[in-house]
Amino acid sequence: MSAVNDERVARIRAELGRVIDPELHRPLTELDMVGRVEAPDDGPARVEIRLTIVGCPRARDIEADARAAIERAVGDAPYELEIGVMSREQRQRLTERLRGSRRREHPFGADSLTRIIAVTSGKGGVGKSTVTVNLAAAMAAEGLRVGVVDADVFGFSVPGLLGMPEGAQPTQVGELMLPPEAHGVQAVSIGMFLRSPDEIVAWRGPMLHRTLEQFLRDVYFGDLDVLLLDLPPGTGDVAISLGQLLPHGEVLVVTTPQPAAADVAWRSGAVARKTGQRVIGVVETLSPAAGPDGSVLDLFGSGGGEEVARRFEVPLLAQVPISSALRADGDAGTPVVLAHPEDPAAVALRDAARALARRPRGLAGRPLGLSIDD
């Protein structure tokens, strides 16, 4: 029997411990995705990698990263890599470990370190989803772990604004769903579960509540710094459900400069306050834009964002000017903060994202897990 080189086995496992699963965002060794590792003195090293599911969409990436790790450990020595799949029991143990003790609860409760920011507006068509996606992309570009829940069930648009391919769906691992990612942002939307792009969603309140609850409970985002929720416009069922499911969440109000639109936007924030959530800021879209000749284009008037911010006694975080780049990049599926960072709209949205990121969630109301020894 060949002698086993324990030192080489340890080096291989250590290098594989640096390989991060691109969907679960944890090391392969921590996820028990590394199986048998053998390194005999008189033969090639043999390594087994277990994927979570058959047809894993990131299998090639995992294999490439695993090979690079093994080669760092063994140098020019030969090795054999076997790619397999977890058994049902192994996959169940993995999902139980990821979910923890909260099988029937979502992980964003009062003790969560993830900031919850719901983006709301009084009217549709004011650019709320565009604001949500660009804030998410800007935060991710700054190194934050960011997720987005497209809670606008009837008017979902987040996957398209992020440039996710048609048909993109979460990966099912046991009872968990791993959301697809684009531009460093993980996102889930009801549009990912429809049978065709032409299918119409026409649901009543209880169904909307269950869908939002399932997104929060069964979609595994991992350890997020920020979770943004793109709410439907107005003060309907989803806004009320969000207040019940995430009463500690924060709310960002989006409005246009038009006084009539601003008044309706104020109502959407006021509903959030009634459910115990806190309005933290206002973003004004379609704001006046400077023309190349120095003139100002103010198709939608001015002052609406300032008025809403004044009534809530919160900062006006951004005035996003009318921008053709913002519109075109949204249609192309690339956030303007990434595609045209110098555009005035991109600058305003990036500044708003940084302002939000500088406001860490406080410890008030959260258990710290401390105990006092006698």
N, C-alpha and C positions, 0 to 999 in steps of 0.2 A: 504494500500500500504506500502511495506517495505521501511524503511528509507535507503538511500544510504550513504555508508561510503566513503565520498569524499577523505579522507586521504588515504584510501586503494586503491581507484581508481588511485590516483596520484602516489602511490608507484608502482603499476603494470605498469602504463604507463612509469614511469621513468626506471624501469628495462627492459621493452621491448625496450626502446630507446637505450639500450646497446647491443641489438642483431643486428648483422650485416648480411645483406643478402649476402650469399657467392658468388653470381654472380654479383650483382650490387655494392657490397662493400660499402653500406650505411646503416644506421640504419633503421629498419622496420618502425619506426614512421615517419622518414623523407620521406619514400617512400609511405606513406599512406597505408601500408600493415596491420596496426592495425585498426580494425574497432571498433565495440561496445565493451566497457569495463564497466561492471556493478559489483558492490560489495555491495549487500544488507547486512544489519546488521544481518538478521535472515536466511541467506541462502548462498549457495556457490557463489563465484565470477564467472562471466561469461565473457569470452574473445573471440573475433572473430579475426582471422588472415586471411587476404586475400592474396593468392598466386597470382603471376602475370599472370600465364597461367595454363590451365589444363595440367596435366602431368608434372608439374615443376620437373626437374631432381634433384633438391636439396630440395624437399619437406620434406623428413624425417629429414634432418639436421635442416631445419628451425623450424619444429615442436619440435624437441628435445631441441633446444636452447630456443624456446619460453616457453616451459614447465619449463625449468630450471629457466628462468627469473621470471615467475609467482610464482614459488615455493619460490624463494628468497623473493618475495614481500609478500606472504600470509603465509609463514611458513607451519605449518601442517594443516592449514584450507583447506576445500575442495574447488575445483574449477572445472569449465567446460571449455574446450577449443574447439571451433568450427573452423575447417579449411575450408575456402571457396576459391573462385576464384574471382578476380576483374572482374567487368563488362567491356564491351568494352569501355564505356565512361571513366571509371576510368583508364583503361590501356592507353587510348589515352592521358589523362591528364598527366600520369606518363611519357610517352615517350616524350611529348612536354617539360616537365620540365627538363628531362635529356638532351635532345638535345639542349634546350635553343632556342635562336633566329636564330640558323644556320641550318635551315632545309635542305638547299641544299649545305652546305659547310662542309668540314671536320673540326674537332676541333683542328687541329695541325698547325694553322696558325702562323703568325709572333708574335702574342701576347701570344702564349701558353707557359706555363712553362715546358712542357714536352721536354726533350732532344730527338732529332731525330738522330739516328745513323744508317746509311746504311752500310751494310757490303758487300763489292764487291771484285771481283777477276778477273783476266784476263782470266784464264782457269778454266774449270770444274775439279772436282776431287782433288782439293787442300785442302779440308776440311773446306771450307767457312761456310757451314751450321753447321758443328760440332762446329766451333768457335762461331757462332752466338748463338747457343743453350747453350753452356757452359758459355759464357759471361752473358747471360740472367739468367741462374740458379744461377751463382755466385752472381750477383747483387741482385737477389731476396733473397738469403740466408743472405745477409747483411742488409735486411730490406727494400729494395727499391721496389716500385710498378713497375713491368716490363711487357711490352707486346711485342709480336713478330708478324710481318706480314711476312708470307712466300711468298715473291714476285717472287720467282723462279717458275713461273707457269708451265714450262715444266719439271722441275726436282725437284718438291716439295719433301721435306723430313723432315721438321720440326716436324710434328705430330709424326712420327715414332721415331725420335731422342729424343723427350720428353716423349715417352712411352704412348702417348694417345691411347686409344683402337680404333681398326678399326671401322669405322662408327661414331666416335665422331663428333658432329656437334655443331655449335652455337645454342643457344636457341633463338627462335624468339619471341620477345615481341613487338607487334605492328610493327613499321617500323624499330626497332632496332634489332641487332643481338648481343647476349652476348657470347663472345668467351669461349670455354672450357679452363680449367686451369690444369696444371700439374707442380709439383715441384715449386709452387708459381708463375708460369709464364703463362700469358694468351696468347693464340696464335690463329691465323686464317690462313687458307691455302686453296687454290683451291681444294686440295685433299679432303676436308671435304664436297664438294658439288658435287662430281662426283657420278654417279649412281653405279659404280662398280670399284674395284681396277684396272681393266684392261682397263678402259676407257682412251683414249689418248687425250691430249689437243693439238690442232693444230690451233692456233689463229694468226691473223695478228695484227699489231700494234694498231689500234683503239680499238679492243676488249681487248687487254692487258691493255691499258690506262684506259678503263672504269672499268675493274676489280680492278685495283689498287685504283682507285678513290673511288669505292664502298666500298672496305675494309676500307679505311680511314674514309669515311663518315658514313657508316651504321653500322659498328661494334663498339659497345659501350665498350671501355676499362675502362672507368671511369677516375679518376685522376691519370695518370701515371707519374712516375719520368722519365722513359726512355722507348722509343719505338725503338726497333731494327727492321730493315728491312733486310731480307736475299734476296739479289738481284741475278738474274741469272748471270752467268759469262759473261764477255765481255762488249761491249759498244753498246748494241742494244736498242730496243724500250723502255724497262722497265726503263733502266737507264735514258733515255731522259725524259720519263714521270715523273719519280721521281723528276728530276730537275725542271720540270714545276709545280708539285703539292707541293713540299716541297723545295723551293729554299734556305731556311735557314738551311737545314739539314746538318749534318756532315757526313763524310765518313771515314770508316775504311777499309784499303786495306789489303787483305790477299794474300800472295804469298808463294812459296816454295823457298828453297835456290838456286835452279838452275838458273843461269843467264838468260837463255832463257825465263823461266817462269816469272822471275822478270821483264823483259822488257815488257812483255804483261800486267802484273799486273799494271805497271806504267801507261799504256794507259787507263785502266779502271778508275783510279783515276783522270787522266788528263781530261777525259770527264766530270767527276763530277765538276771539277773546272770550266770548260767552262760554265756549267749551273748555276754557282754562289754558289755551295756548297763548303764546306771547308774540306780538308783532314786533319784529326787530328792524325792519327797514322797508323802504319803498324804492322801486326802480321805475323810472319813467321811460317809456319807449316812444318812438316816432316824434322825438323831440326836435326842436328847430335845428336845422343844419346850415352850416356856412357854405355859401357857394364860392366858386373859384374867383369871382370878381369882388368878394367881400360882402355880398348881399346875404340876407338870412332867409331861408325857406322855412316858414312855419305853417305848414298846411293844417296842422291840428291845434293851432293856438299855442298857448304857453301857460305855465303855472299850475297845472293839474297835479303833478308830482309833489311840488312844494306844499300844496294845500293838504293832500292826503298825509304827508309826513308831519305837517303841523298838527293835524287833528289827532294823530296817534302819538305825537311827541317822540318820534323816532327819526333817524337820519334819512335823508334822501341820498341813497347810495350811488345812484347813477342816473344821468340823463342821456339816454342812448339816441343819438341823432338818426334821422332818416338816412339810410345807407343802402346803395345798390349792392355793395359787396356782401352785406349782411343777408340780404334776400337771396342773392345768387349762391352764396356758400351754403345757406340752409337747403336750397334745392339740390345742391351737389352732395350734401351729406358730410360736409367738412365744416366744423364750427369756425366762425370768422376769427375768433381769438387765436386760432392756429393757422388758418389759411392766409389771412391778411392782418397780422397783429398790429400793423401801423394804422389801420383804418380807425377813424374817430369812434365808431361804434365798438370796435374791438377794444380800444383803449378804455372806454367807459365800462364795459362789461368786465374786463380784467381787473380794473380798480375796484369794482364792486365785489368781485370774488375775493380779492385780497382783504378787503375790509371785513367780509364775513369770516374769512379764515382767521383773522386776528381776534375774533370774539369766541374764545373757547367756552364750551359749556361749563357752567358753574357746578359746584358740588352740592348745592342746596337740594335737599330731598333725596339724595342718593345714599344708600348704605355703602359704607367704606370697607366692610368686611374685617373690622378691627375687633379684637377681643381683649379683655382685661384679665390678667393673671393675678390670682391672689398672692 
